Amino acid sequence: DLLFLHGATVDDIGYALTGDMAALAERVKAEPERQYEIMWAGLLAGNEQMVRYRLEHGPAVSSEEEQFNLLASAIRGWRIGDLKINNEGWDRRSLHRNFELLLAHGFNPNLRKNRNRADFTIMHHLAARACNSRTYGHTPEEIVEFARALLDAGAEIDPLEAQLQSTPLGWAVRYGNIALVRYLLQRGSDPNKAGAGWARPLAWAGRTEQSDIAEVLQEHGGTLS
């Protein structure tokens, strides 16, 4: 409050972290063109009220690129990763609830992001990026919960991307997330699907020297050829 009295201003992330909905409503009214940025900030900060307000009062998010980026932001776990701010009393489950809220509002779980020739899906993104615990902060069990939400919303379980010619299962193996590997196999993922022999999940397990994951794959019929 003292800072505000002396002319300090707050950006979208600041509103998301402090939960000042009255100020946010005024900002939306004054700058309606910032709808995307406001949603993005609410998702990064795990602010359910802010995300609901944006979905109920703003225009529908129809751009596929914006939908993908917002879904990715919902699973980033920024608030529990490198930058832990204002977390006292905050429920980290809000990250999952916001993610499910986007999907319930019609966000497409099968969108692709074209980056470095990879054309990956949100499920690939979850398997690879969210496995970086230093940056993303999720537990393996929380990553599985995001995967459950995607599959329950109609996400394809075994889409291939072009660069690594791998499914989300292959990416989960490559990044060492054995909990997600087990879950995807449980949900019916093909342990051998790949665009090339070198990209099979078991090949990734061998290349990254993960014998425990290799054992799980073999138990489900995974082979090298």
N, C-alpha and C positions, 0 to 999 in steps of 0.2 A: 504493500500500500504506500509506503514511504517513497519508493521508487516511482510509482505512478504519479504521486503528487509533484514530483520533480521532473515530469515529462517523459518517463520511460514508456515504451510501447511494447506490445506483445505480438509475436508472430503466431501463425496457426498452431505450431507445436506447443507454444505457451498456453494457448486456450485449451488445447487438448489435455495437457498435463494438469492444469489448475482446475479444469471443469467449470469454468465460468460461462454457463450457457446463456445468461442474459447478454453478456458482452459478445458472445458468438453470434447470437441472433441479430444483433445490431450490425455486426460485420457482414453477415450474409446479406442483409438488407441493403447495406451501403455498397457492397462489392459482389454482386451476384455472379460475376464472371469467375470468382474464385471458388466455385463449388467443388471442383476437382481437388484443389489443394486442401480444402477443408476436410474432405473425406479422407484424403491421404494422411493428413496429420492425425485425425481421429483413429485411424487404423494402426498407425505406427505406435501411438500411445496407448492403445487398448482402451479407448474411451467409448463405451457402448452408447451412452446418451448422445454423444456428438455424432456417431455414425447413424444412429436411428433418426436423429433430427435431419441430417443431410438426405437420407433416403426418403423421408416423408415430405420434406419441404423443397427439395431441389429437383431439377429435371432428371429424368432417367439417364443412367449412364449407358449410352448405346454404342460408343466407340469400343471396338474390340481391343485396341491397344490400351485404352484406359481401364477396361475391365480386367485385362491381364495384370496390368501394373498394380491395380488396387488389390486384387487377390494376392499377388506376391507381397505387397506391403502388409497385408493382414497376417501373413505367416512369418514375417521377418523377425518378430520378437525383439525389435530394437530396444524396447524398454527393459528387457531382461538380459540383453546382451552386453555390449561394451558400455552403453550409456544408461546407468541405473539412476533415474531421476524421479523424485517424488513418489516412491513406490510404497510408502507406509500405508497400510490399509487397502492397497489396491489388489484386486483379484486377478491373477494372471490368467485365469480361465476366460477372462473377457476376450483374449485374443482368439480363442476357439469360437466363442459365441459370435463375435463380429464376423469371422470367416463364414460361419454357417448362415448368418444373416444375409451376407452378400449372395450366397448361393440360393437362399430362399427367395431373394428378390430377382432371380433370373440370370445371375452372372453365369456365363458359360464355363463349365469346368474343363472343357476340351480345347480351349484356345491355345494358340501357340505363339511363342516369342521367337522371332528370327534374329539371332545374334551369333556372329562368328560361324555361320553356316549350320548352326545346331538345330534350329526350329523346334525348340523343346516345349513341352507342356508344363502346366502348373505342377503336375505330379513329378515330372523330372526335376523341376526347380526345388520342390520339397525334398526330394531324395538327395540332391546334391548340396544346395545352398544351406538349407536348414540343418544339415549335418555338421556345419561349422559351429561347434558349440561356443567358441570364443566370441563370435560375432552375433550369433542368433540366440543362444542361451536356452534353447529348448532341451528338455530331457528326451531320450529316445521314445518314451511312452507318449509324450506330447506330440511328437512327429507322427506317430501312429494315429493319434486322434485326428490330426489334419487329414491324413490319408483316408481314414474312415469317412470323414465328411465329404471328401471329393468323390469317393466311390459311391457312397449313398446318394449323391446328387447326380450320378450318371457319368462320371469320368471314365474314360477307357482305361483299362488296367494295363494293357501292353502296347501302347503306341510307340513307334520307333521314331527317333530323330536322326537327322542326316549326318551329323559330324562324327559322333561316336557309334552310330548305327546300333543304338542300344535302347532298351525299354527302361522305364523307371526302376524296375527290379535290377537291371544291369547297373544303373547309376547308384542305387542304394548299396550294391555290392562294392562298387568302385570306391565309394566314400565310407565304407565300413560301418553302415548302420544295420547291425544284425537284427534288431527289433523290427525295423521296417521290412527287411528281407523276409523274416518269418511271417509277418502280417500279410504282405503281398502274396506270398505263396499260399497262405491260408485262404485268401480271397480268390484264388484261382489263377494267379499269374503263371505264365508258361516259363518254366525254368530254363528253357533252351532257346527262346525266341531272340533273334538278333538279325541284323542285316548282313553279317559276315561271321565266319567261325571265330575270328579273333575277338569279336564283340560279345560272345556268349557270356552270360553271368558267371559260369564256372571259370572261364578264361580270365575274367576280371579278378576273380578271387585268387587265382594262381599268380597273376601278374602283381597283385598288391600283397601277396603273402598272407592271406587271411584264411588259415586252415579251418577255423571254426565255422566261417561262412561257407566254405567249400563243402564241409560236412553236411550242413543244412541243405544245401542245393542238391547234393548227391542223394540225400534221403528222399528228396522230392523228384528224383529222376533226372537231375542235371548231368549233362555230359559235355565233352569237349568237341564232339563231332556227331 
